[in-house]
């Protein structure tokens, strides 16, 4: 798996966890789905950072999104 794909999936999982977490807390439910998404996001981001030489900076993440979208479209 390409580290760019992993970092993009991790960021997407993290973005999906935020509304789930807020919904769980507002309805006084345990945030199970949010915690699963956070663990998946953390694992994907950690894997991507360790597999890419030099890791990622915040400036490189939009480029990773463009790269992954380009791979999907092409």
Chimera marker file (.cmm) of the C-alpha trace (Angstrom):
<marker_set name="trace">
<marker id="1" x="0.000" y="0.000" z="0.000" r="1" g="1" b="0" radius="0.5"/>
<marker id="2" x="1.216" y="3.442" z="-0.883" r="1" g="1" b="0" radius="0.5"/>
<marker id="3" x="1.864" y="5.667" z="2.166" r="1" g="1" b="0" radius="0.5"/>
<marker id="4" x="-0.098" y="8.446" z="0.447" r="1" g="1" b="0" radius="0.5"/>
<marker id="5" x="-3.214" y="6.266" z="0.461" r="1" g="1" b="0" radius="0.5"/>
<marker id="6" x="-2.727" y="5.488" z="4.142" r="1" g="1" b="0" radius="0.5"/>
<marker id="7" x="-2.306" y="9.140" z="5.145" r="1" g="1" b="0" radius="0.5"/>
<marker id="8" x="-5.412" y="10.117" z="3.150" r="1" g="1" b="0" radius="0.5"/>
<marker id="9" x="-7.475" y="7.334" z="4.720" r="1" g="1" b="0" radius="0.5"/>
<marker id="10" x="-6.214" y="8.317" z="8.166" r="1" g="1" b="0" radius="0.5"/>
<marker id="11" x="-7.194" y="11.952" z="7.685" r="1" g="1" b="0" radius="0.5"/>
<marker id="12" x="-10.614" y="10.953" z="6.343" r="1" g="1" b="0" radius="0.5"/>
<marker id="13" x="-11.213" y="8.576" z="9.266" r="1" g="1" b="0" radius="0.5"/>
<marker id="14" x="-10.210" y="11.329" z="11.685" r="1" g="1" b="0" radius="0.5"/>
<marker id="15" x="-12.565" y="13.793" z="10.004" r="1" g="1" b="0" radius="0.5"/>
<marker id="16" x="-15.427" y="11.283" z="10.242" r="1" g="1" b="0" radius="0.5"/>
<marker id="17" x="-14.697" y="10.635" z="13.915" r="1" g="1" b="0" radius="0.5"/>
<marker id="18" x="-15.307" y="14.238" z="14.984" r="1" g="1" b="0" radius="0.5"/>
<marker id="19" x="-19.063" y="14.399" z="14.196" r="1" g="1" b="0" radius="0.5"/>
<marker id="20" x="-19.530" y="10.908" z="15.594" r="1" g="1" b="0" radius="0.5"/>
<marker id="21" x="-17.782" y="11.914" z="18.805" r="1" g="1" b="0" radius="0.5"/>
<marker id="22" x="-19.858" y="15.079" z="19.167" r="1" g="1" b="0" radius="0.5"/>
<marker id="23" x="-23.067" y="13.172" z="18.492" r="1" g="1" b="0" radius="0.5"/>
<marker id="24" x="-22.224" y="10.543" z="21.084" r="1" g="1" b="0" radius="0.5"/>
<marker id="25" x="-21.469" y="13.097" z="23.765" r="1" g="1" b="0" radius="0.5"/>
<marker id="26" x="-24.567" y="15.177" z="23.009" r="1" g="1" b="0" radius="0.5"/>
<marker id="27" x="-26.802" y="12.100" z="23.335" r="1" g="1" b="0" radius="0.5"/>
<marker id="28" x="-24.974" y="10.751" z="26.417" r="1" g="1" b="0" radius="0.5"/>
<marker id="29" x="-23.924" y="7.558" z="24.621" r="1" g="1" b="0" radius="0.5"/>
<marker id="30" x="-20.521" y="5.870" z="24.757" r="1" g="1" b="0" radius="0.5"/>
<marker id="31" x="-18.466" y="6.968" z="21.727" r="1" g="1" b="0" radius="0.5"/>
<marker id="32" x="-17.728" y="3.480" z="20.387" r="1" g="1" b="0" radius="0.5"/>
<marker id="33" x="-17.809" y="4.251" z="16.672" r="1" g="1" b="0" radius="0.5"/>
<marker id="34" x="-15.786" y="7.412" z="17.164" r="1" g="1" b="0" radius="0.5"/>
<marker id="35" x="-13.134" y="5.537" z="19.122" r="1" g="1" b="0" radius="0.5"/>
<marker id="36" x="-12.883" y="2.858" z="16.425" r="1" g="1" b="0" radius="0.5"/>
<marker id="37" x="-12.426" y="5.560" z="13.786" r="1" g="1" b="0" radius="0.5"/>
<marker id="38" x="-9.807" y="7.349" z="15.899" r="1" g="1" b="0" radius="0.5"/>
<marker id="39" x="-7.835" y="4.127" z="16.391" r="1" g="1" b="0" radius="0.5"/>
<marker id="40" x="-8.011" y="3.350" z="12.653" r="1" g="1" b="0" radius="0.5"/>
<marker id="41" x="-6.957" y="6.903" z="11.809" r="1" g="1" b="0" radius="0.5"/>
<marker id="42" x="-4.065" y="6.806" z="14.241" r="1" g="1" b="0" radius="0.5"/>
<marker id="43" x="-2.863" y="3.474" z="12.910" r="1" g="1" b="0" radius="0.5"/>
<marker id="44" x="-3.074" y="4.563" z="9.274" r="1" g="1" b="0" radius="0.5"/>
<marker id="45" x="-1.326" y="7.872" z="9.929" r="1" g="1" b="0" radius="0.5"/>
<marker id="46" x="1.384" y="6.205" z="12.014" r="1" g="1" b="0" radius="0.5"/>
<marker id="47" x="1.967" y="3.563" z="9.327" r="1" g="1" b="0" radius="0.5"/>
<marker id="48" x="2.169" y="6.194" z="6.582" r="1" g="1" b="0" radius="0.5"/>
<marker id="49" x="4.631" y="8.353" z="8.522" r="1" g="1" b="0" radius="0.5"/>
<marker id="50" x="6.905" y="5.427" z="9.336" r="1" g="1" b="0" radius="0.5"/>
<marker id="51" x="6.860" y="3.941" z="5.809" r="1" g="1" b="0" radius="0.5"/>
<marker id="52" x="7.673" y="7.155" z="3.959" r="1" g="1" b="0" radius="0.5"/>
<marker id="53" x="11.295" y="8.239" z="4.187" r="1" g="1" b="0" radius="0.5"/>
<marker id="54" x="11.337" y="11.563" z="6.006" r="1" g="1" b="0" radius="0.5"/>
<marker id="55" x="7.681" y="11.304" z="7.002" r="1" g="1" b="0" radius="0.5"/>
<marker id="56" x="5.099" y="13.942" z="6.123" r="1" g="1" b="0" radius="0.5"/>
<marker id="57" x="4.832" y="17.627" z="6.871" r="1" g="1" b="0" radius="0.5"/>
<marker id="58" x="1.537" y="19.490" z="6.984" r="1" g="1" b="0" radius="0.5"/>
<marker id="59" x="2.388" y="21.089" z="3.641" r="1" g="1" b="0" radius="0.5"/>
<marker id="60" x="2.675" y="17.680" z="1.947" r="1" g="1" b="0" radius="0.5"/>
<marker id="61" x="-0.719" y="16.313" z="2.971" r="1" g="1" b="0" radius="0.5"/>
<marker id="62" x="-2.740" y="18.224" z="0.320" r="1" g="1" b="0" radius="0.5"/>
<marker id="63" x="-0.321" y="16.884" z="-2.291" r="1" g="1" b="0" radius="0.5"/>
<marker id="64" x="-0.995" y="13.368" z="-1.026" r="1" g="1" b="0" radius="0.5"/>
<marker id="65" x="-4.741" y="13.981" z="-1.468" r="1" g="1" b="0" radius="0.5"/>
<marker id="66" x="-4.159" y="15.157" z="-5.041" r="1" g="1" b="0" radius="0.5"/>
<marker id="67" x="-1.968" y="12.127" z="-5.735" r="1" g="1" b="0" radius="0.5"/>
<marker id="68" x="-4.575" y="9.688" z="-4.413" r="1" g="1" b="0" radius="0.5"/>
<marker id="69" x="-7.464" y="11.355" z="-6.256" r="1" g="1" b="0" radius="0.5"/>
<marker id="70" x="-5.367" y="11.271" z="-9.425" r="1" g="1" b="0" radius="0.5"/>
<marker id="71" x="-4.749" y="7.543" z="-8.937" r="1" g="1" b="0" radius="0.5"/>
<marker id="72" x="-8.469" y="6.906" z="-8.449" r="1" g="1" b="0" radius="0.5"/>
<marker id="73" x="-9.540" y="8.944" z="-11.475" r="1" g="1" b="0" radius="0.5"/>
<marker id="74" x="-6.848" y="7.691" z="-13.796" r="1" g="1" b="0" radius="0.5"/>
<link id1="1" id2="2" r="1" g="1" b="0" radius="0.2"/>
<link id1="2" id2="3" r="1" g="1" b="0" radius="0.2"/>
<link id1="3" id2="4" r="1" g="1" b="0" radius="0.2"/>
<link id1="4" id2="5" r="1" g="1" b="0" radius="0.2"/>
<link id1="5" id2="6" r="1" g="1" b="0" radius="0.2"/>
<link id1="6" id2="7" r="1" g="1" b="0" radius="0.2"/>
<link id1="7" id2="8" r="1" g="1" b="0" radius="0.2"/>
<link id1="8" id2="9" r="1" g="1" b="0" radius="0.2"/>
<link id1="9" id2="10" r="1" g="1" b="0" radius="0.2"/>
<link id1="10" id2="11" r="1" g="1" b="0" radius="0.2"/>
<link id1="11" id2="12" r="1" g="1" b="0" radius="0.2"/>
<link id1="12" id2="13" r="1" g="1" b="0" radius="0.2"/>
<link id1="13" id2="14" r="1" g="1" b="0" radius="0.2"/>
<link id1="14" id2="15" r="1" g="1" b="0" radius="0.2"/>
<link id1="15" id2="16" r="1" g="1" b="0" radius="0.2"/>
<link id1="16" id2="17" r="1" g="1" b="0" radius="0.2"/>
<link id1="17" id2="18" r="1" g="1" b="0" radius="0.2"/>
<link id1="18" id2="19" r="1" g="1" b="0" radius="0.2"/>
<link id1="19" id2="20" r="1" g="1" b="0" radius="0.2"/>
<link id1="20" id2="21" r="1" g="1" b="0" radius="0.2"/>
<link id1="21" id2="22" r="1" g="1" b="0" radius="0.2"/>
<link id1="22" id2="23" r="1" g="1" b="0" radius="0.2"/>
<link id1="23" id2="24" r="1" g="1" b="0" radius="0.2"/>
<link id1="24" id2="25" r="1" g="1" b="0" radius="0.2"/>
<link id1="25" id2="26" r="1" g="1" b="0" radius="0.2"/>
<link id1="26" id2="27" r="1" g="1" b="0" radius="0.2"/>
<link id1="27" id2="28" r="1" g="1" b="0" radius="0.2"/>
<link id1="28" id2="29" r="1" g="1" b="0" radius="0.2"/>
<link id1="29" id2="30" r="1" g="1" b="0" radius="0.2"/>
<link id1="30" id2="31" r="1" g="1" b="0" radius="0.2"/>
<link id1="31" id2="32" r="1" g="1" b="0" radius="0.2"/>
<link id1="32" id2="33" r="1" g="1" b="0" radius="0.2"/>
<link id1="33" id2="34" r="1" g="1" b="0" radius="0.2"/>
<link id1="34" id2="35" r="1" g="1" b="0" radius="0.2"/>
<link id1="35" id2="36" r="1" g="1" b="0" radius="0.2"/>
<link id1="36" id2="37" r="1" g="1" b="0" radius="0.2"/>
<link id1="37" id2="38" r="1" g="1" b="0" radius="0.2"/>
<link id1="38" id2="39" r="1" g="1" b="0" radius="0.2"/>
<link id1="39" id2="40" r="1" g="1" b="0" radius="0.2"/>
<link id1="40" id2="41" r="1" g="1" b="0" radius="0.2"/>
<link id1="41" id2="42" r="1" g="1" b="0" radius="0.2"/>
<link id1="42" id2="43" r="1" g="1" b="0" radius="0.2"/>
<link id1="43" id2="44" r="1" g="1" b="0" radius="0.2"/>
<link id1="44" id2="45" r="1" g="1" b="0" radius="0.2"/>
<link id1="45" id2="46" r="1" g="1" b="0" radius="0.2"/>
<link id1="46" id2="47" r="1" g="1" b="0" radius="0.2"/>
<link id1="47" id2="48" r="1" g="1" b="0" radius="0.2"/>
<link id1="48" id2="49" r="1" g="1" b="0" radius="0.2"/>
<link id1="49" id2="50" r="1" g="1" b="0" radius="0.2"/>
<link id1="50" id2="51" r="1" g="1" b="0" radius="0.2"/>
<link id1="51" id2="52" r="1" g="1" b="0" radius="0.2"/>
<link id1="52" id2="53" r="1" g="1" b="0" radius="0.2"/>
<link id1="53" id2="54" r="1" g="1" b="0" radius="0.2"/>
<link id1="54" id2="55" r="1" g="1" b="0" radius="0.2"/>
<link id1="55" id2="56" r="1" g="1" b="0" radius="0.2"/>
<link id1="56" id2="57" r="1" g="1" b="0" radius="0.2"/>
<link id1="57" id2="58" r="1" g="1" b="0" radius="0.2"/>
<link id1="58" id2="59" r="1" g="1" b="0" radius="0.2"/>
<link id1="59" id2="60" r="1" g="1" b="0" radius="0.2"/>
<link id1="60" id2="61" r="1" g="1" b="0" radius="0.2"/>
<link id1="61" id2="62" r="1" g="1" b="0" radius="0.2"/>
<link id1="62" id2="63" r="1" g="1" b="0" radius="0.2"/>
<link id1="63" id2="64" r="1" g="1" b="0" radius="0.2"/>
<link id1="64" id2="65" r="1" g="1" b="0" radius="0.2"/>
<link id1="65" id2="66" r="1" g="1" b="0" radius="0.2"/>
<link id1="66" id2="67" r="1" g="1" b="0" radius="0.2"/>
<link id1="67" id2="68" r="1" g="1" b="0" radius="0.2"/>
<link id1="68" id2="69" r="1" g="1" b="0" radius="0.2"/>
<link id1="69" id2="70" r="1" g="1" b="0" radius="0.2"/>
<link id1="70" id2="71" r="1" g="1" b="0" radius="0.2"/>
<link id1="71" id2="72" r="1" g="1" b="0" radius="0.2"/>
<link id1="72" id2="73" r="1" g="1" b="0" radius="0.2"/>
<link id1="73" id2="74" r="1" g="1" b="0" radius="0.2"/>
</marker_set>
